[in-house]
Amino acid sequence: MSQDVSSNARHLGIEIELAGVEPSVLTQAIVQQFGGEVKQHSAFEYQVVDSSAGKFIVELDAALIKQLGEHEQSQSVLTNVGDSLLKFAAEQFVPWEVVTPPLLLDDLPKVTALIDDLRQQGARGTRHAARYAFGLHLNPEVTATDVSSLLAHLRAYFCLYDWIVAKEQLDLSRRLTPYIDHFKADYIDLVLSDDYQPDRMQWMRDYIEFNPTRNRSLDCLPLIAHLDESLVAALDDRDLIKPRPTFHYRLPNCDIDNPDWNIDYPWQLWRTVERLANAPEKLAKLIQAFVVDRKRLTHKIDKQWVADCEAFLIAEDLLSDDLAQRIDGERSA
């Protein structure tokens, strides 16, 4: 099988959206795996500080709720009863989110153990209720910031997108929300064109022109802000864009209440994007096939590209051992 595209010195940030457990359970589960001390900033935001990996954040994932919590702390305008009612109401629709610091890949087994612990304590994920459009966000540290590498990852992602959605069995509730919108056809056409050879600044400007929003399944705005924060200054979402040298991969479900689920599967799907991006000849070959397939009238409604894409990945040895074994098992079932 193909070698990993980078060493375990790389970092990965993880964001897990979930419901069903109190913040005290979330914070203590983090302490159990990583150590540290729990700090409460409001009824809606907690931190685990001085852990072996850095600072974890546990928050009710809604800007308005957090603002109310900050107001409560500074002005004492909410009574304990009112605060509890607000928290209860918010939890019916808004997920708690566990945000890790940038973790070394060697720390991922601890995240697996954390998820297993939370599952056993009643954590609920995407498929538990129709209103739970919860996701798992991965923030893989980029291995290079030159435009050829960044474009290669985007092109690989565009080619593999339909296959990843099929493997993820993306939940309908998440498909109906705008948060993980796929890229529009005109931007995909631009990036896949042989004639598109921008420098990095032009690529960043083009990305923002076509995608002036965080609502993309692979959000590049945090990376662009890291490279040149002035470029995102005029965007409506600028206050929510956190500069960091990562892709912000928002597509996967959070199936935390499924005993057969953990982060390893969505992580291996993303690593397939990286392997393809780092194999220029194979990527060029798949792009050519994808461009042709997109012209078929039934491209968007049949599964032909998904099947062809998977066959290509197997034939070109682009899957990790674990992912290849899982797919082989699915085909044999």
C-alpha atoms as one frame of an Amber mdcrd trajectory, in Angstrom:
protein
   0.000   0.000   0.000   1.005   3.642  -0.423   3.062   5.281   2.265   1.518
   8.026   4.382   2.034  11.479   2.946   3.656  12.783   6.109   5.140  11.703
   9.403   3.510  11.632  12.799   5.130  15.017  13.507   2.116  16.562  11.760
  -0.748  17.970  13.789  -4.478  17.445  13.482  -7.168  19.527  15.134 -10.537
  17.855  15.752 -14.001  19.284  16.439 -16.740  16.913  17.591 -20.398  18.017
  17.685 -22.665  15.963  19.944 -25.560  15.939  22.396 -26.826  13.793  25.257
 -24.162  14.442  27.900 -23.494  17.283  30.314 -20.424  19.490  29.918 -19.064
  18.084  33.183 -19.012  14.640  31.561 -17.267  16.027  28.473 -14.582  17.838
  30.434 -13.897  14.950  32.808 -13.592  12.536  29.880 -10.954  14.849  28.379
  -9.088  15.016  31.689  -9.180  11.228  31.911  -7.298  10.935  28.595  -5.133
  14.050  28.524  -4.958  15.354  32.084  -5.357  19.054  32.824  -7.629  21.327
  34.829 -11.237  22.308  34.075 -12.072  26.018  33.874 -15.677  27.221  33.530
 -16.128  30.540  31.735 -19.928  30.455  31.601 -22.758  27.935  31.541 -22.016
  27.565  27.829 -18.227  27.476  27.657 -15.590  25.419  29.470 -11.904  24.774
  28.944  -9.496  22.047  29.919  -6.136  23.769  30.369  -2.635  22.515  31.107
  -3.357  19.131  29.513  -0.622  17.031  27.924  -1.749  18.304  24.497  -2.719
  21.898  25.229  -6.052  23.665  25.681  -9.361  21.924  24.922 -12.594  23.901
  24.527 -16.071  22.562  25.320 -18.830  24.927  24.260 -22.455  25.095  23.245
 -21.927  25.750  19.569 -23.939  28.892  18.922 -22.597  32.435  18.825 -25.725
  33.964  20.405 -25.735  31.468  23.288 -22.068  32.138  24.025 -22.693  35.878
  23.933 -25.487  35.456  26.453 -23.169  33.412  28.630 -20.524  36.137  28.515
 -23.176  38.749  29.351 -24.361  36.641  32.252 -20.841  36.408  33.621 -20.094
  40.116  33.330 -23.507  41.631  34.158 -25.249  38.914  36.241 -28.505  39.548
  34.377 -29.603  35.926  34.217 -30.801  34.125  37.296 -29.705  30.553  37.883
 -33.179  29.362  36.903 -33.221  31.441  33.734 -29.730  30.281  32.847 -30.725
  26.637  33.269 -33.827  27.062  31.120 -31.839  28.769  28.385 -29.217  26.027
  28.452 -31.896  23.318  28.307 -33.673  24.986  25.383 -30.443  25.494  23.475
 -29.359  21.882  23.943 -32.461  20.688  22.071 -31.129  22.183  18.839 -27.520
  23.241  19.330 -24.719  20.716  19.797 -22.051  20.752  22.421 -18.736  20.930
  20.653 -15.423  19.495  21.808 -12.561  21.395  20.175  -9.109  19.896  20.571
  -5.818  21.736  20.297  -3.586  20.721  17.373  -2.802  17.100  18.272   0.133
  14.997  17.198  -1.032  12.010  15.184   0.412   9.820  17.938  -2.356  11.213
  20.201  -5.201   9.939  18.012  -5.630   6.690  20.025  -6.502   8.895  23.003
  -9.194  10.607  20.922 -10.539   7.177  19.981 -10.687   6.280  23.685 -12.347
   9.631  24.474 -15.072   8.999  21.893 -15.648   5.454  23.177 -15.972   6.813
  26.721 -18.479   9.484  25.703 -20.502   6.937  23.731 -20.768   4.727  26.816
 -21.966   7.721  28.817 -24.814   8.479  26.398 -23.389  10.816  23.761 -25.613
  11.167  20.702 -24.622  12.021  17.168 -25.880  12.898  13.712 -28.391  10.116
  13.183 -30.075  10.178  16.609 -32.639  12.827  15.617 -33.639  14.615  12.424
 -32.650  17.963  13.948 -29.132  16.757  14.840 -27.135  17.924  11.819 -23.962
  17.270  13.802 -20.555  16.954  12.210 -16.996  15.924  12.789 -14.532  18.564
  11.617 -10.906  17.718  10.883  -8.193  20.355  10.656  -5.173  18.603   9.121
  -2.002  20.638   9.123  -0.933  21.347   5.559   2.371  19.815   4.506   3.226
  22.714   2.187   1.783  26.115   1.336   2.998  26.531  -2.242   0.202  26.955
  -4.737   0.931  23.683  -6.563   0.364  21.699  -3.359  -2.768  23.619  -2.377
  -4.268  23.225  -5.851  -3.391  19.520  -5.934  -5.341  18.956  -2.707  -8.371
  20.862  -4.005  -8.282  18.964  -7.302  -7.957  15.627  -5.538 -10.870  16.530
  -3.251 -13.095  17.523  -6.169 -12.389  14.205  -7.900 -13.021  12.154  -4.744
 -15.949  14.141  -3.332 -18.766  11.907  -4.633 -16.905   8.790  -3.490 -16.323
  10.236  -0.007 -19.987  11.252   0.334 -21.001   7.713  -0.624 -18.565   6.126
   1.840 -19.634   8.526   4.615 -23.328   7.872   3.893 -23.822  11.560   4.562
 -26.918  12.156   6.676 -29.887  13.914   5.051 -30.121  16.473   7.857 -26.586
  17.601   7.068 -27.200  17.659   3.319 -30.129  20.039   3.890 -28.114  22.555
   5.905 -25.875  25.126   4.186 -22.895  24.445   6.461 -21.250  21.826   4.250
 -22.257  23.036   0.797 -20.112  21.626  -1.979 -18.277  23.959  -4.321 -20.208
  25.396  -7.257 -19.676  23.963 -10.717 -18.045  27.116 -12.085 -15.321  27.028
  -9.421 -14.732  23.305  -9.917 -14.443  23.924 -13.674 -11.918  26.691 -13.080
  -9.701  24.687 -10.735  -9.720  21.544 -12.883  -8.894  23.423 -16.075  -5.459
  22.723 -17.584  -5.170  26.452 -18.211  -5.573  27.397 -14.559  -2.038  28.073
 -13.330  -2.332  30.919 -10.804   0.279  32.054  -8.338  -0.673  31.708  -4.685
  -2.073  35.219  -4.321  -4.248  34.809  -7.400  -5.490  31.432  -6.145  -6.463
  32.975  -2.791  -8.253  35.884  -4.461 -10.083  33.535  -6.840 -11.098  31.255
  -3.972 -12.661  34.160  -2.069 -14.368  35.534  -5.177 -16.079  32.191  -5.820
 -16.444  31.173  -2.148 -17.004  34.229   0.085 -18.358  31.981   2.843 -17.292
  29.452   5.480 -20.099  27.153   4.317 -18.037  24.733   2.275 -17.339  21.071
   2.958 -13.632  21.889   2.616 -13.297  25.417   3.963 -10.018  27.071   2.921
 -10.671  30.454   4.529  -8.764  29.667   7.771  -5.746  28.699   5.666  -6.037
  31.819   3.514  -6.338  33.953   6.659  -3.180  32.307   7.975  -1.342  33.186
   4.770  -2.724  36.728   4.464  -5.394  37.796   6.951  -6.143  41.017   5.072
  -7.787  38.974   2.300 -10.694  37.891   4.537 -11.186  41.267   6.229 -14.172
  42.232   4.064 -16.079  38.940   4.463 -19.261  38.765   6.520 -17.872  35.784
   8.454 -14.504  37.394   9.189 -14.962  37.287  12.984 -15.542  33.521  12.837
 -12.550  32.746  10.614  -9.671  31.503  12.760  -6.325  31.742  10.949  -4.500
  28.396  11.008  -2.212  26.432   8.669  -4.800  23.744   8.021  -7.584  22.693
   5.724 -10.936  22.853   7.528 -12.603  19.599   6.454 -16.223  19.765   7.602
 -17.926  16.999   5.636 -18.040  13.902   7.943 -20.983  12.912  10.124 -20.516
  12.528  13.855 -21.872   9.023  14.479 -20.662   8.930  18.057 -23.556   6.743
  19.254 -22.675   4.059  16.700 -20.349   1.492  18.358 -18.735   0.754  14.976
 -17.795   4.401  14.392 -14.776   6.429  15.400 -12.572   9.092  13.844 -10.308
   6.610  12.073 -12.696   6.082   9.129 -13.258   9.767   8.172  -9.555  10.380
   8.813  -8.550   7.598   6.406 -10.934   8.975   3.772  -9.225  12.348   4.071
  -5.790  10.739   3.927  -6.835   9.268   0.583  -7.256  12.836  -0.688  -3.726
  13.571   0.501  -2.251  10.470  -1.111  -3.854  11.342  -4.431  -2.712  14.982
  -4.164   0.851  13.794  -3.635   0.815  11.491  -6.684   0.849  13.984  -9.612
   0.651  11.483 -12.471  -2.197   9.554 -10.851  -4.019  12.779 -10.033  -3.735
  14.004 -13.629  -5.124  10.686 -14.836  -8.127  10.856 -12.475  -8.826  14.501
 -13.296  -8.994  13.644 -16.977 -11.503  10.860 -16.301 -13.529  13.049 -13.919
 -13.812  15.925 -16.393 -15.167  13.508 -19.010 -17.585  11.878 -16.549 -19.022
  15.219 -15.427 -20.305  15.764 -18.964 -22.594  12.740 -18.781 -26.275  13.678
 -18.381 -26.696  11.199 -15.540 -23.467  12.083 -13.716 -25.316  13.592 -10.729
 -27.951  10.900 -10.362 -26.209   7.579 -10.893 -23.368   5.946  -8.980 -21.097
   5.284 -11.933 -18.402   7.776 -10.939 -18.356   6.460  -7.375 -17.711   2.936
  -8.653 -15.123   4.074 -11.205 -13.368   6.222  -8.622 -13.129   3.375  -6.118
 -11.805   1.012  -8.780  -9.147   3.592  -9.679  -8.063   4.042  -6.053  -7.697
   0.289  -5.619  -5.869  -0.222  -8.900  -3.485   2.668  -8.236  -2.731   1.537
  -4.668  -3.938   4.784  -3.101  -5.781   3.345  -0.095  -4.356   2.709   3.354
  -4.236  -0.924   4.470  -7.105  -0.414   6.925  -9.307   1.329   4.380  -8.540
  -1.234   1.682  -9.472  -4.064   4.048 -12.714  -2.346   5.011 -13.695  -1.775
   1.382 -12.800  -5.361   0.532 -15.088  -6.486   3.338 -17.920  -4.294   2.048
 -17.538  -5.766  -1.423 -17.544  -9.304  -0.059 -20.620  -8.794   2.135
